[in-house]
C-alpha cells in the first residue's frame, strides 16, 4: 500500500458516490493503518488525505435523458441502471444481490446488509424492476465476476461522454428518491425505501425539478379558472 494506490482508490470511489461517502471509506482505511502500526504489522507508508465535502448536490436524471441513455446502453449497463432507478438501490447493493434476495412471487427484493444497519430493508418492485430481475434471476449472485462493478462504471462513463451527459451511475438512485418524493410518497416511507440512517438525508429529495414546479403552477391555474367561472351558490343551496 502506498499514497499513489490510495489516490487511485479515491478516484474510483469518487465516481461511485459522494465525497462524504469516499471520506467514510478513507477514515476506515486510516483507522486500519493506525491499528497495524500499533500492533507492529507491516503495512507500508502512505498518506490519507480526505476530500473536501461540499453541500451534497444531487444530479437528477430527466426522463428524456433516461430514455436516450437506456436506448444506447448495452444489456449489462441497461439492466444495472434500470434496477437502480426503479428501486433506489446503491450500485454496491445491486452488484451484491443474489437470487435468494429476490422474491418474484411477492414482487420484492431484500437488501440484507449495507454500510449502516438501516440499509437492511425490503423494496417492492415496479414492473420494470420486476422484468429485469425476473430475467436475471438465478441461484447465487445475479452479477458474476469480481470486476463487474468496474466494467459497468467504465461503460457508464464512456456512454455519458459519447452522449454528452454529466451524471454518475449513482445519480440514478438520487433520481429514484426525487421521483418518489414528487409522486407524493411521505418522508418516513421514502427513508425506509432508501435505507437512510436519518430523515435529514431523505429531506434532500424534497426539492422538485423545474418541470414539477411548472406542473404545479398549471394545476393552480386550472383550479383558479374552475373556481372563477363557477356560479356562486345561494345561502339556501349552500345549506342544503
C-alpha positions as CSV (number, residue, x, y, z in Angstrom):
1,X,0.0,0.0,0.0
2,X,1.3,3.5,-0.9
3,X,-0.1,7.0,-1.4
4,X,-0.5,6.5,-5.1
5,X,-2.7,3.5,-4.5
6,X,-4.8,5.5,-2.1
7,X,-5.3,8.3,-4.6
8,X,-6.3,5.7,-7.3
9,X,-8.9,4.3,-4.9
10,X,-10.2,7.8,-4.2
11,X,-10.6,8.5,-7.9
12,X,-12.6,5.3,-8.5
13,X,-14.8,5.7,-5.4
14,X,-15.5,9.4,-6.3
15,X,-17.2,8.2,-9.5
16,X,-19.5,5.9,-7.5
17,X,-20.6,8.1,-4.5
18,X,-20.4,11.5,-2.9
19,X,-17.3,13.0,-1.3
20,X,-18.8,12.2,2.1
21,X,-19.0,8.5,1.1
22,X,-15.4,8.5,-0.1
23,X,-14.3,10.1,3.2
24,X,-16.0,7.4,5.2
25,X,-14.0,4.8,3.4
26,X,-10.8,6.7,3.8
27,X,-11.5,7.1,7.5
28,X,-11.8,3.3,7.8
29,X,-8.6,2.9,5.9
30,X,-6.8,5.3,8.2
31,X,-8.1,3.6,11.3
32,X,-6.9,0.2,9.9
33,X,-3.4,1.7,9.2
34,X,-3.2,3.1,12.7
35,X,-4.2,-0.3,14.1
36,X,-1.5,-2.1,12.1
37,X,1.1,0.4,13.3
38,X,0.1,-0.1,16.9
39,X,0.2,-3.9,16.5
40,X,3.5,-3.9,14.7
41,X,2.1,-5.3,11.4
42,X,3.9,-4.2,8.2
43,X,1.6,-2.0,6.1
44,X,3.9,0.5,4.4
45,X,4.0,4.3,4.4
46,X,1.1,6.2,2.8
47,X,-0.8,9.4,3.4
48,X,-4.6,9.6,3.6
49,X,-6.0,13.0,2.5
50,X,-9.8,13.4,2.9
51,X,-11.8,15.0,0.1
52,X,-13.4,18.4,0.6
53,X,-17.1,17.9,1.2
54,X,-19.5,20.3,-0.5
55,X,-23.2,20.8,0.1
56,X,-24.0,17.4,-1.4
57,X,-25.5,18.5,-4.7
58,X,-27.6,15.9,-6.4
59,X,-27.9,15.3,-10.1
60,X,-31.4,14.2,-11.1
61,X,-31.7,12.4,-14.5
62,X,-34.6,13.7,-16.6
63,X,-37.0,11.3,-18.3
64,X,-35.6,12.2,-21.7
65,X,-32.0,11.7,-20.6
66,X,-33.0,8.3,-19.2
67,X,-34.8,7.3,-22.4
68,X,-31.7,8.2,-24.6
69,X,-29.3,6.5,-22.1
70,X,-31.3,3.3,-21.9
71,X,-31.6,3.1,-25.7
72,X,-27.9,3.5,-26.2
73,X,-26.7,1.4,-23.2
74,X,-25.6,-2.3,-23.7
75,X,-27.6,-5.0,-22.0
76,X,-25.5,-5.2,-18.8
77,X,-25.4,-1.4,-18.2
78,X,-29.1,-1.1,-19.1
79,X,-30.0,-3.8,-16.6
80,X,-28.0,-2.3,-13.7
81,X,-29.1,1.3,-14.3
82,X,-32.8,0.2,-14.6
83,X,-32.6,-1.7,-11.3
84,X,-31.1,1.4,-9.6
85,X,-33.6,4.0,-11.0
86,X,-36.6,1.7,-10.3
87,X,-35.6,0.6,-6.7
88,X,-33.2,3.2,-5.4
89,X,-30.6,0.6,-4.6
90,X,-27.0,1.6,-4.3
91,X,-24.7,0.3,-7.0
92,X,-22.9,-1.9,-4.5
93,X,-26.2,-3.3,-3.4
94,X,-27.1,-4.2,-6.9
95,X,-23.8,-6.0,-7.6
96,X,-24.1,-7.9,-4.3
97,X,-27.7,-9.0,-5.0
98,X,-28.3,-12.8,-5.0
99,X,-31.2,-14.8,-6.3
100,X,-32.3,-15.7,-2.8
101,X,-32.8,-12.0,-2.1
102,X,-35.4,-11.7,-4.9
103,X,-39.0,-12.8,-4.2
104,X,-40.7,-12.8,-7.6
105,X,-43.9,-14.2,-6.3
106,X,-44.4,-11.3,-3.8
107,X,-42.5,-8.9,-6.0
108,X,-39.8,-7.5,-3.7
109,X,-36.0,-7.6,-3.2
110,X,-34.4,-7.9,0.2
111,X,-31.2,-6.0,1.0
112,X,-29.6,-8.0,3.8
113,X,-26.6,-5.8,4.6
114,X,-25.2,-2.3,3.8
115,X,-22.9,0.5,5.0
116,X,-25.2,1.0,8.0
117,X,-27.8,-1.1,9.8
118,X,-30.5,1.0,8.2
119,X,-29.5,-0.3,4.7
120,X,-31.2,-3.6,5.6
121,X,-34.6,-3.3,4.0
122,X,-37.2,-4.7,1.7
123,X,-38.0,-2.9,-1.6
124,X,-41.2,-3.6,-3.6
125,X,-40.6,-4.0,-7.3
126,X,-42.1,-1.8,-10.1
127,X,-43.0,-3.6,-13.3
128,X,-39.7,-2.6,-14.9
129,X,-37.6,-3.8,-12.0
130,X,-39.6,-7.0,-11.8
131,X,-39.0,-7.6,-15.5
132,X,-35.2,-7.1,-15.2
133,X,-34.8,-9.1,-12.0
134,X,-37.0,-11.9,-13.3
135,X,-34.8,-12.2,-16.4
136,X,-31.6,-12.2,-14.3
137,X,-32.8,-14.5,-11.6
138,X,-30.7,-17.5,-10.7
139,X,-29.2,-19.1,-7.6
140,X,-26.2,-17.2,-6.3
141,X,-25.1,-13.7,-7.3
142,X,-27.1,-12.1,-10.1
143,X,-24.0,-10.3,-11.5
144,X,-21.0,-12.6,-11.5
145,X,-17.3,-11.6,-11.8
146,X,-15.1,-9.7,-9.5
147,X,-14.6,-6.9,-12.0
148,X,-18.3,-6.4,-13.0
149,X,-18.6,-3.3,-10.9
150,X,-15.6,-1.7,-12.6
151,X,-16.8,-2.8,-16.1
152,X,-20.2,-1.2,-15.6
153,X,-18.6,2.0,-14.2
154,X,-16.3,2.2,-17.2
155,X,-19.1,1.6,-19.7
156,X,-21.3,4.2,-17.9
157,X,-18.5,6.9,-18.2
158,X,-17.9,6.0,-21.9
159,X,-21.6,6.2,-22.7
160,X,-22.1,9.5,-20.9
161,X,-19.1,11.0,-22.7
162,X,-20.4,9.9,-26.0
163,X,-23.9,11.3,-25.3
164,X,-22.7,14.5,-23.6
165,X,-24.3,13.7,-20.3
166,X,-22.7,14.6,-16.9
167,X,-24.3,12.3,-14.3
168,X,-22.9,9.4,-12.3
169,X,-24.4,5.9,-12.2
170,X,-25.2,6.7,-8.5
171,X,-27.4,9.6,-9.6
172,X,-30.0,7.1,-10.8
173,X,-30.5,6.4,-7.1
174,X,-30.9,10.1,-6.5
175,X,-33.4,10.2,-9.3
176,X,-35.5,7.4,-7.8
177,X,-35.6,9.3,-4.5
178,X,-36.6,12.6,-6.2
179,X,-39.3,11.0,-8.3
180,X,-40.8,9.2,-5.2
181,X,-40.9,12.5,-3.3
182,X,-42.6,14.3,-6.2
183,X,-45.1,11.5,-6.5
184,X,-46.2,12.3,-3.0
185,X,-44.5,9.5,-1.0
186,X,-44.2,10.5,2.6
187,X,-40.7,11.0,4.0
188,X,-40.8,8.2,6.6
189,X,-41.7,5.7,3.9
190,X,-39.1,7.1,1.5
191,X,-36.5,6.9,4.3
192,X,-37.1,3.2,4.7
193,X,-37.1,2.5,1.0
194,X,-33.8,4.4,0.5
195,X,-32.2,2.8,3.6
196,X,-31.2,6.1,5.1
197,X,-30.0,6.4,8.7
198,X,-31.6,9.8,9.2
199,X,-34.7,11.6,8.0
200,X,-32.4,14.6,7.3
201,X,-30.8,12.7,4.5
202,X,-34.2,11.9,3.0
203,X,-35.3,15.5,3.1
204,X,-32.7,16.3,0.3
205,X,-35.1,14.6,-2.1
206,X,-37.9,17.0,-1.4
207,X,-36.7,19.7,-3.9
208,X,-38.9,19.5,-7.0
209,X,-37.5,19.7,-10.5
210,X,-38.3,22.8,-12.7
211,X,-40.8,20.6,-14.7
212,X,-42.5,19.6,-11.5
213,X,-42.9,23.3,-10.5
214,X,-44.4,24.1,-13.9
215,X,-46.8,21.2,-13.5
216,X,-47.8,22.6,-10.0
217,X,-48.4,26.0,-11.5
218,X,-50.5,24.6,-14.3
219,X,-52.7,22.8,-11.7
220,X,-53.1,26.0,-9.8
221,X,-54.2,27.9,-12.9
222,X,-56.7,25.1,-13.8
223,X,-58.1,25.3,-10.2
224,X,-58.3,29.1,-10.3
225,X,-60.1,29.0,-13.7
226,X,-62.6,26.5,-12.5
227,X,-63.4,28.4,-9.3
228,X,-63.6,31.8,-11.1
229,X,-66.2,30.5,-13.6
230,X,-68.3,28.5,-11.1
231,X,-71.5,30.2,-10.2
232,X,-71.8,31.2,-6.6
233,X,-74.3,29.2,-4.5
234,X,-77.1,30.9,-2.7
235,X,-77.2,30.6,1.0
236,X,-80.1,28.2,0.7
237,X,-78.3,26.0,-1.7
238,X,-75.2,26.0,0.4
239,X,-77.2,24.9,3.5
240,X,-78.9,22.1,1.5
